[in-house]
Amino acid sequence: MAALNEGDHASGDGRTVTTKTGSGKEGTLHQRILRDIESRILSGEWPPGHHIPFEVDLATEYDCSRMTVNKVMTELAKAGLVERHRKAGSFVRQPQVQSAVLEIHDIEAEVKSLGLAYAFTLVRKTERLATADDRRLLEASEGASVAEVLCVHFAGARPFCIEERLINLAVVPEASGSDFAGMPPGRWLLRELPWTTAEHRISAVSAEVETARMLRIAKGAACLVIERRTWSGLGPVTWVRFTYPGESHALVARFTPASNPPERS
């Protein structure tokens, strides 16, 4: 993320918001408090849902007026980083991600649009003969070999989604020699073999034990699942399933009619 100028801060949707304060000691302290809280949120030290100290406590910590702290919290709320609840206090806001249904989206770009640092962890990669289920998912022929990949994408310190992927090694043999250590498999595939056709399937599931553990959510919590298959001129390329915590992800679709309706006489 680009360095912010004095008085600027990143909002929850990736915008840079410029704050205006008065001159003098009070303005300088205002900026210090703002930067401190932003840093804790954007680094993941204070994850979504974290209860931010009460304004009176922050005023004591920074030896300033409660009005100064209140102005800081108001700006953070406008920027989409915190949400305020009467009597309960302020909490780090859960990032809301909107993905276009029919697009091959880039997860890193989604995460960075929230003003958070992106990372991914490769849990495992194995190669084997395709099972009957693999062939069904990929529409691959009998005797095909596949690479199976499991990784977790992160937004700051929090898991963003789980990626489970099958790659048809008959169409993309180069995948056999890649460990995806420095590049997510989706981006690697787009670079190696552009797709020509894609199919999406969207569903909702309850998190099972392993999914809940990897996403750090409660067992049984709602999850959004996006399954995708892509093809190239050489045949089926990949099948992938992304599992997101349902409370922090939404889908949007934009479309236009195929033709204008006939005019009424």
N, C-alpha and C positions, 0 to 999 in steps of 0.2 A: 504494500500500500504506500502511496506517495507520502512524503513527509508533509505535515500540516504546518501552515504559517501561524504565527502568533494570532490568537483569536479565532482560528479555524478549528473545526472538529468534524469527524466523520459521523454521519447519521446512520440509522439502522438500515437504510436502503442504499448505502454506498455514496450518498451525496456528501459534499463538504459544506458545512454550515459555518458561516462567519458570525461570531458573537460580538456584540458591541457592549463595551463597559466604559465606565467613567475612568478618568485618569487618576493617578495617584495610587497610594498603598492599597485602598479597597479594591480598585480594578485589578491590580497585580495579584492580590490574594484570590479574587474571583477566578482569574485564569488558572491559578495553581490548583484550586479545588476542582475546577472543571477538568483539567488535564489528568489529575490523579484518579478521578472516578472513571473517566473515559478509558484510561489505561487499564484499569482493573477489569472493566467490562470487555473491551476489545481483545485483551490478552486471554480471556477465559478464566482469569482468577476469580471473578464474580460471574458465574454461569447464569443462563436464563432461569428466572425464578428466584434468584438470590435476593434476600431481604437486605436492602441498603440501610445502613445505620440511620436512625431518626435524625431529623434536622437539628434538634437541640443537641444531640450528641456530636454531630459533625461540627456544629458551631463551637462546642467546647474543645474538640480536637484541634481545630484550626485557629482557635482564639479569635473568633470574629462574630459579627452579629448574625442572628438567625435569618435576617432578611437577605444577607449575602448568600447563605446556603440555599434559601428558598428560590432565589433567582437562578442559581446554578441548576437546581432540580427542575425548574420550569423549562430551561433551555434543553436539558437532557431529554425531557419528556417530548418537547416539540421535535427534537431530532430523532425520536423513535427508539432511543436507547433504554428508557425506563418508563414504567407506568406507575401512576400514583393512585393510591386508594385512601379515601378518607378514613382516618383513625388507624388503619392498618399500616400506613407508611408507603414507601416507594420500593419497587422491585425491578430487577433487570428484566427487560422485556424479552419475550420469546420471539426470535426472528421469524418472520413470516415470508416464506419463499413461494413465488408463483412461477410455475414452469409452463411454457406453451406445450400443449398436448402433442402436437404433431411435429415438434422440432427435436433434432438430436442436440440436446443442450449440453453445455460444458459445465461440469460440476464445480470445477475450480472458479469459473466465472461467476456462478451463482453464489458461491461462498464469499468471494471478494466483493460482490455487490452489496453484501451485508456489512462491509467494513471489517470483516474478520479474516484472520490468517488461515490459509488453506494448507492441508497436509493429507496424505493418505498412507495407510499401512497395508502392505501385502501380507495377508494372513497365510495363504498357501497357494501354490501352483502345482498341479499334477498333470501328467499326460497319460492317456490310456486309450484303449479301444472304446468306441462309442457303445453305450448300452442301448437297449430298446428305448428307454426314456430320452436319452440324448438324441437319438435319431429322430424321434417324434418332435422334440423341441426344435431341432435344427433343420428338419426335413433332409437329413443326410442319408446317404446310402449305407447299406450293411457293409461292415468291414472298415468304416471310416475311423480315423483317429481324432481325438479331441484334446484340447488343453482346457483344464478346468481351473478357474481363477476365483479366489475369494479375497476381497479387500474391504477396508473400511475407510470412508472419507470423513475428514474432520473439518469443523468450522471452529476456529480457535481451539479450545481444549475439549470441545464437546463432539461426540460422534454426530455426523450429519446424515449419513446413509450407509447401508451395506450394499455392496455390489457382488453378485454371484454371476459368473460368466462362463459360457462354453464357446470355444473358438474351433472352427472346422479347420483342422490342420491340412486337409487336402486342398483347401482353397487358400489358406494363409500359412504355408509351411514355415515362414520366417518366425512365427510365434513360438515355435519349438525352441528357438535359441534365445528368446528374450525372457529375462526375469522380471521385467516391469519395475525394476528397483527405482528408477528415476523418472518414470512417466506412467501415469495411469493407463490401464489397458485400453480404455475407450479412445483416448486421444492417440495412443500408439496405432490403433487400428485405422482411425481416420487418416492418419499420415501414410500408412502403408498401403491401404486398399480402400479407396473411397467407395461408399455404398451407392447403389442405384435404386433400391426399393427398401422400404421399412414398414414394419407392422408394430403397432402398440396395443397392449392390453393393460387396462387399469383396474385395480381391485382394492378392497380393504380387508385386512386380516387382523387378528389379535396376536400380539407378540408371544411367541413360544419362549421357553426358557433361554435357549441360546441366543435368539434374536434380542430378547430383553437385556441379556448380559452385554452383548456387543454394542447395543445402542444406549445402554445405561438408562433404561426405562423400566417401568413396572411390568411384570409378567401379566399378559392379558391386555396391555394398553393397545389402543388402536394404532395401526400402521397403514400407511399408503404404499401400495406396491405397483410399480410400473415394470411391465415385461416388454421386451422389444426383440424383434428379429430383424436382421438386415441381410440383404442379398447384394451381390455384385454380378457382373456379367459372367463370372466364373462359377457361380452357384451360391448356396447359403454360406454366409460369413460367420455370423455369431448370434447367439441368444444370450440375453442378459436380463437379470432381475435386480431392480433397485428397491430397497425397502427403507422407507423414511418414517420417523416418528410422525404420526398423523396430526398431532396438535401443532406442528410447526411447518407444515407443507401443504400447499394448495395448488390446484391445477387450473389453468385458464385456457380457453380456446377462442380464437378469433377467426371468423369466416365471413364470406360474402356469398350471396346466392349465385347459383350457376348461371342464371339468366334472369332478366327482369320479368316480373309477372305481366301477363297480357293486360292491356288497357281495357277498361270497361267502356262499352259504347253507351 
